[in-house]
Amino acid sequence: MTVNEQREALLAILAEGAVTILFQPILSITQKRIMGYEALTRGPSNSPLHSPLTLFSAARHWGLLTELEMLCRAKAVEAFSRMQLPGRLFLNVSPESLLEKQHYPGRTLAMLTAVGMSPEQVVIELTEQAPIENFGLLHSALFHYRDMGFAIALDDLGAGYSSLRLWSELRPDFVKIDRHFIDGIHLDPLKREFVGSILSLAQASMAHIIAEGIEQPEELKVLEEMGVDWVQGYLLGRPAAQPEQQTDAWQGHLAAGMPVQLEAEQALDSLVLPVSGVHQDDKVDTVLARFQQQASLNSLAVLNDAGEPVGTVHCHSLSQFMLRPFATELHGRKPISQLMDRDYLVVDVQQSLERVSRLLTSRARQRMEEDFIIVRNGQYLGLGRVIDVLRQITEMKIRQARHANPLTLLPGNIPIQECLSRLLANHQAAHLCYVDLDAFKPFNDIYGYGKGDEVLLGLAQILRSLCDPQCDFVGHIGGDDFMLVLRSADWRERLQQLDQRFQQLCRGLYQPAHLAAGGFSAPDRDGTWRQHGLLQLSIGVVSLPTHGHGIYDAARLAELASQAKHAAKKIAGFSVVCEPLPG
């Protein structure tokens, strides 16, 4: 295709509106529901401009980017409204198009008004394909959108020319991590470090993180374990002109990313307030009267015909809105679905209390007086109150502190026993590692308790860092004895890392003469002075299969791990002994 032919093809596409809009779902792992759809564009299937990269590159070259984006935007808004897709509509917008003279304000709002949508349902997603030269003008353009109620998203973080600066200056509501950092994240520690850093920045800036480009279940599992909640990718849904609106097709993948916790966590059953919801077709006047009759109600869930939540309505917000002049006459007989809040939080009753707490604190718009919705397998159960979550979290933390080791603050014997009981009750495969220090008492006698405590604190920190908090466990039995429960396939490699990092820690604590001699002289338990080696780890391991081990008592399991530890201590130097289960 010649340059002139490309221009003529582009002009024909614009004149005929010959673009196809596809929608790809964005899901919440925790809430197990669709949070919105990204609108994607394709040119005519029989055209050299079918590829979006080629199409938008041509429009940028010929100075027609704004015209093309406005066409795509209008078609996306119309289709999204016509199909009544749930959640928010994510619209891709090039920053340079916002700075073009042809970009007249108000057109997007007019498109929404024409189909009965509000700006709160739309996210302007900045897609950076060229360097941005005028940050001040871009900031003004986006402030105009935000002032009308649109949310702002930053696309492809890590791939653009100035994405971190955009994040810092524009403070977007959503940040999408470029798929390069998601591809194979389960195999790449550096990518996990990058995503972890982004999550910390997001928490500080109150932004939602969206991981896009997920194609493998292992990627989804790692992201969920790291705390990423909003996800997008071929694994969860391909772009389609008529996309799925239910999560049934993805429930298996979402469930696969939910490891069973070994730490003591509470489910949400005790938090459920059995408040009946309202139907989405109920009149505004009826809902307002419900609030007036029950003064204790903060919020109500809005449900569809299947009893599934589709939104919430808050007493204070609705009352304030209806106090406006002529509000009763204009809105009183309209369905509550027109005034409900679509940015609501819904959690499954099987979610852990700590996970829900993290979700609440990550939501910029969650207020203390606004309740969240609790469901079971998608069906409405009742409401939950933020204050109740905070109260139970506080009580749980107090209990954990009460049973923690006073030096390392790791879980003590009672939580360790509870962890082993959960392993047996849930039929979970795991490796119980009883970790003990050789020559710790003589080290304490020679170097003093201060240095001894430094060794224990350092070992505790190393053990914590080697554990995956979503599926592993570390506890402090007492003294120099620790219990490590690993459910990862690379548990042997982790124990090798434990030894390497522990030896590195200890090298900085020995006297040079003791380090050179490979040991020191100190009294043994009988008071006799003799030569002792440097500190070493002895680890006894019990491999617990899912079924068929015949062990039902946590105390018996701990006893077997202790026996394996004693066998390891008979071997000089770093040792790992795996004892077979009896029978």
N, C-alpha and C positions, 0 to 999 in steps of 0.2 A: 504494500500500500504506500503510495507516494504521500508526501506531506499535504498536498492539496486535497487528495482523496480522503485523508484522515480528517481534515477540517470539514469537508463536506459531510462525511459520515457523522461527525459530532453535531453539526448543525441540524442534520436530519433527526438525530435522536432527540435533541432539545425541542425541535418543532413538533415532533410526533409524540413526545413524552414516552419514548420507547425504552424505558428502563424497568427492570423487575426488582421488586423489593422482597428480600428474604428476612426472616426473623430467627435469631438464635437465642435460646433461653439463658437466663442468668439465675442460678438457684442458690438457696441458702442450705448449707449442710445441716445446720442446727435446727432450722425451722422446717426443713424438708418441704419447701414450697418454692414456686417460681416467684422471684422478686422483680422480674422484668424481662425485656427482650431488647437485644441490640438489632437495629435495622441495618441491613447490609444491601448493597446495590450491585446489580449485574447489568451489563449492556445486553443488546439483542444477541440471542444465541448464535445467529448466523453472521455476526459482525466481528471484524478484527478488534473491535472495542468491547468485546464481551467481558474481558477481565477488568475488574474494578481498578487495578493498578494502571493498566493501559488507558482506561476511560478517564480517570481523574488526572492522570499525567497529561493527556491531550488537552483536557479542559484548562489545566493550569498553564500549559504552553500557549494556548490561544486566548488567554484572558477571559475564559468563560466559566471559571470555577464557581462563582457565585450563582450563575444561572443553573448550572448542573446541580449544585447542592440544594438549591431551593426546589427544583423539580423533585429530587429524591426525598426531600423533607415532606413535601406536600403529599406524595404518594404513600410515604410511610405513615404519616398521621392518619390519612384516610383509611388505609388498610387496618391499622392497629385499632382504630375506633370501630370499624365495621365488624371485625372479628371479635371485638370486646375482649381483647387479650388482657390477662391479669398483670398487675404490677406496673412498673414504669417503662416508658419507651425511651431507649437510649439512642440519640441521634448523633451521628458522626458529623463534626464540623471542623473544617480546616481553619486554624487561626488566621492564616493570611486572607481567607475569604471575609472574615469579620472586619478586616482592615481595608478592604476594597471600597472604592467610591460607590460601586453599584449596590453595596449592601445597605439597603434601607431598613431602619428599625421598624418593628411592629408587624412584619409579615408573618412570622412564626406564630405570634399570638392570634392573628386573624385566622390562620389555618385551624388552630385549636378551637377557637370560638365557633367556627363554622360546623364542626363535628361534635360540639358539646364536651370537649375535653378542657382540663385546666392545666396551667403551667406546672402545678405540683406533680403532675403525672409524667413529666418529661425531664430527661437529663441531657444536657448539652455536653457531648463527649468530644473533647479536643483531640484531634488526630494530627500530630505534627509531622509534616513531610518536608518542610523547608525551614531554614533558620528564621527566627523571629527577631526583627530589628527594632520594633517599637513596642516595648513591654507596657509603657504607660497607656498607649491607645488601646491595646488589647485588654488591659485591666479595666478601662472605662467601658469597653464594649460588653465585657462579661458582667460587670456590675449592673449594667442595664438589664441583662437577662435575669440575674439573681434577684434584682429588685422587683421583678414581675412575678417571682415565685419559682423560676426554673432552678434545678440543681445543676452543678457543674462536675464533670468527670475529666480526669486526665488519663489519656489512653497510652498504652505501650510504654510504661515507665521503664527507663533503662535503655530504650532504643532511640529516643528522640534527641534532638540537638541540645535542648536546654530543659529537659523534663524536671530535673531537681529544682532549677530556678523557678520554673512555672509553679511547681508545688509550693515552694516557699512564698512566692508573691501572690498567687491566686487563691491559695487555701481551698482547694477543691473539696467537694463533698464525697467524691469517689476517686480512687486511684486504681488503675488497672495495670497489673504487672505484665510486662512483655513476655510472650510465650517462650522466648529463648531461655528465661530463667526458670520456667516450669518444666520444660522438656527434659526428662530424665533426672528430675530433682531428687528422686529416691536413691540415685547412684552418685550424686555429686555434692559433697559437703560444702563446697564453696557457694553453690547455688542456694543451699539451705541457709547459709550465713547471710547471703544477700537478702533473701526473703524475710529472715528474722529481723534484720535491720530495718527493712521497710515497715514491718509490723510495729516496731517500736516508734518509728516516726509517725505512723498513722494514729497510734494511740495518743501521741502528744498533740497532733493536729486535729483530732476528732474526725478522721476520714475513714470511710469504708474501703477496705481492700478487696479487689476482685482479681482472682487468679484466672487468666484466660489461657486457652490452648491446651486444656487437659485432655489427654488422649489415652492414658493408661490408668488402671485402678490403683497401681502403686503410687502414682503421682498424687492422686486424690487422697489416698490414705496419709501420706506424709504431710500434705498441706493441712488436712484436718487436724492432725496431731500437733502441728505448729500453731494452730489457732486461726487459720484462714477460714472464713465462713462462707463468703460469696464466691461462687465458682462458675466457670463457663468453658465449654470445649466440646469437641466431637464425641467424647465419651458420654456426655450428658445430653447432647442434642445437637444435631447438625442444622445449619441454616435451612429454612424451608419457607415456602410461600404461605403455607397453612400449617403452622407449627403446632406441636402438642401443647395442650393447656393443663394437663394433669401430670403429676410426678410419678405415676405408677411405673412407667418405663424405666425410671432411674432409681427407684427405691432400693434395688439390690446394690447398686453402686454406692448410694449414700449410706446404706446400712453397713457396707463393707468398710467404710471409713470410720466406724464408731467402735473403737476398742473397749473391752470391758476393763474398768478401772480396778487396780489393786488397792489404791488408797481408799479409805472409808469415805464414801460420798452418799448423800441422801437424794432420793428421787423426790418428785414434786407432789406426791399424793396428798401430803399434809397441808399443802398450800392452796389446794383447789377450793375456790369459793363457788358454790353451786348457784350461780346467778344465771337465769335463763336469758338467752340472747333475743334480739329482735330480728325480724325478717327484713331483707333488703328492700322489699316493697312496702313496708310499714310507713305510714305518713309521718312527717316530721312532727306534727302536732301530737300524735300518739306517743312518740318516743319522748318528747319533752314532758308530757303529762306523766310518763313512767318515772322520770327523774324527780318530778315534783312530789309524787306519791311516796317515793323511797329516797329520803334525804341522804341516806348513807351511801348511795351509789355514786361512785366516781366515773365509771365508764360502763358501756354496754358493748357486747360483741354483735356485729351485724353478720347474719348468716344467710346462705343461699338455700334453695329447696332441699339440698342434700344434707343440710345441717353442718356445712363447712363454713368456717369464717372467711369473710371477704373484706372486712374492714372493722373499724371501731368508731364509736362516737363518744365524746367526752362531755360530761355534764357542763363544766365551766365554759368550754368552747362553744357548745351549742346554745347555751343560755345567752352568752354575750352576742353571738351572731343574731339571735332572734330578737334582741333588744334594739336592733337597728331600725330606723324608720321604714315602715311598710313591709318589714321582713315577714310578719305573720301572713299578710295578704299575699305576698309574692311566693313564699316558700312553705307555708304551713301545710298545704295539701300535696306537696311533692313527696316522692319516696325518699326515705332517709339515705338511700345509696348515693344521692346527689350531694349530700353534705357530709358523708362519713369520711373518716381519715383512712386513706389507703396505705399510709406508712405506719403499719401496726406491727407489733411483735407477737408471734405465735410460737410456742414451744411444745414439744411432746412431753407428756407426763413422765416418760421414762428418762428424760434428760436429767443429768446430775445437777444438784444445786449449784455447785461451783461453776459449771459450764454456763448456766443461765445467768449467774452473777456476772461473769465476764462479758456475756452478751449484752446485758443491761448497761454495764459501765462503758461499753464501746459505742453505744448509741448516743449520738449527739443530741437527739431530740427527745430522749426518754426523760420524762419528768416524774417526780415522786408521786404525784397525784394521778398519773395515767397508768391504769392497770394494763397487764399483758394477758394474752389469751393462752389457755392450756387446752391441748387436744390429746386424744388417743387415736393413733392411726388416722389422723386427719379429721376426726369427728370432734366437735366441740364438747368439752367437758365443763369448763367454767373459767373464771377469771383468777389471776394471781396478782398480788400487790407487791410493789417494789419494797415497801417497808418490811414486809414479812420475809422476803428473801434476805435482806440485809440483817434482820434479827437472827434468822437461823444460821446465816454464815458466821455471824459473831459468836453464837453459841458453839458452833462447830470448831471455830478457831480456838476458843477458850478450852474446849475439851482436848483438842490436839496438843495445845501448850501444856495442859495438865499431865498428859501422858508422854511428853517428849523428854528425851535425855537432856538434863540441864546444861551439859557442856556443849554438845554438838547441835542441840535442838532437833535432832532426827527423831522419828517415832520410836518410842520405847517398847517394852515387852508386850504390853496389852495391844497396841496397834499391830505389832508383828504377829501375834497370835490371831488377831482378826483377819489380817491379810492372808495367812495360811488357810484359815477357815474358808475365806471367799474362794481361794484357789480350788479347794476340794469341792465346795458347794457348786461352783460353776463349771467343774470338770475342765479346768484350764491346764494346758501343757505349760511347763515352766522349768527353769533350772534354779534350784535353791542353792545359794552359795554362802556358806558360813565362813566369814573372813576373820582371821586371827593374826596377831603380830607375834613373831618370834623375837625373843630377847628384849621385850618391852620393859619388863620389871627392872632388869639391870641397867637399861638405858635411863629409866626414871631415877634410879639410885645415884647414878654418876652425873647425869646432866640436870637433875632437878625436875620438879613437877611442872614448872613453867614450860620447859622444852618438851616434856611428855605431852602436855595439853596441846602444844603447837603441832605435834605429830598427829594426834587424834583429830584435831580440827582440820588439818590439811588432808588427812585420809578421808574424812567425812565429805569434804568439798569435792575431792576427786570422785568418790563414789556417786555423789549427786550428779556430777557432770556426765558420768558414763551411763546414767539411767535415762530412759525415755519416760518422762513423767506421766505419759498417757497409758503406759502398759507395764512399766517396771516398778520396783519398790526397793527402797533402802531403809533399814532401821538400825538402831544402835542398841544392842543387847545390854551392854554395860562394859566398863573398862576398855579393853582393846578388842572386844568382840563385836562384829557387825553382821547383819543378815542382808544379803543382796538377792533379790528375786528378779531374774531376767527372763523375758519371754521372746527375746530377739534371736534370730537364727545365728547371728554372729557373736554369740555369748563368749566363745573361747577367745576371739580376737579382742573383745572388750576386757577380759581378764588379763590378757597380755598388756594391753594399754594401761590397765590399772597398775601392774607391776612397774612398767617403765616410768610412769608419772610419779609413783610413790618413791622410787629410788631417786628420781630427780629432786623431789621435795626433801628427802633426807640428806642428800649430799651437802645441802646448804646448812645443815644443823650440826654435823659432826665436827669435832676438833680435827685439824689437819693430820695430826699424828695417828689418830684412830682410823681415819679414812685411809691413810697410807698403809697401815698395818692390817686393815680389813677386819678390825674388831677392837675390843677393849677389855680390860680386866675389871671385874666387879663381883661382889658377893652373890652367891646363888641363894636359893630359898633356905638352905641350911646355914647360911652365914659364911660359907667357905668361899674365899676369893679364887676365882678361876677366869680363864679367858672366854669371852663371849663374842660371837660373830655380830656383824652389823644387822640392823633391823631388816627382817624379811617377812613376806606375807605367806601364810599357809591357808589354803582355801579348800574346804570340803564341799563337794557338789553332789546334790541329789537331783537326778533328772526325772521329772514327774510327767508321765504321758497323760493324754487326755482321759483315757479310760483304762481299766484293767489292772490298776496298780494295787487294789485291795486296801488302800489306806483311807480311813474316814475321820481320823482324829488329828487335829493340828499339832498337838503335843507329840504324837508319834512321829510326825513329819519332821519336827524340830529336832527330835532325838536322833533320827537318822542322819540329819545334816551335821549334828554335833559329832557323831561317830566318824563321819567322813573327814571332818576337820582334824580330829585326833590322829587319824591315819596320815593326813598331810603333814602334821607337825613332826612325824618321825623321819621325814625326808629333809635333808639339809638344803638350805637355800629356798628360793621361791618354788612353791609346789602347789599343784592342783590335783586333788584325788577325787575321782568320780566313783562313788559307791553304788553298786547295783541295788535295786529295791529287793527286799526279801521275797522269796517265792518265785 
